[in-house]
Amino acid sequence: MYYGSYPKNNGTMTGTSSSTSILVGACALMLQWGMVQGNDIGFNTHRIRTFLIKGGERDHNITYPNHQWGYGRLNLVNTFRHMI
């Protein structure tokens, strides 16, 4: 469940439409760091996927990847730690 701002008030949203939007924003920040700011000009989608998987938060009681959680919950701060 994601919390956010809507035109008239705050609210929550669930599902792939909300998670996809958040993940696309995370990927844009990663590309900005790598290509625009010149930290890794060879940055590509395969490397982004690898870093996102490495940086994800996982529950030790769940086997990953799985249908509900994929490779875990997005943790962009942890993902950037793996990138540097």
HELIX and SHEET records of a PDB file:
HELIX    1   1 THR A   16  LEU A   31  1                                  16    
HELIX    2   2 GLN A   32  VAL A   36  3                                   5    
HELIX    3   3 THR A   45  GLY A   55  1                                  11    
HELIX    4   4 LEU A   76  MET A   83  1                                   8    
SHEET    1   A 2 TYR A   2  SER A   5  0                                        
SHEET    2   A 2 ASN A  10  MET A  13 -1                                        
END                                                                             
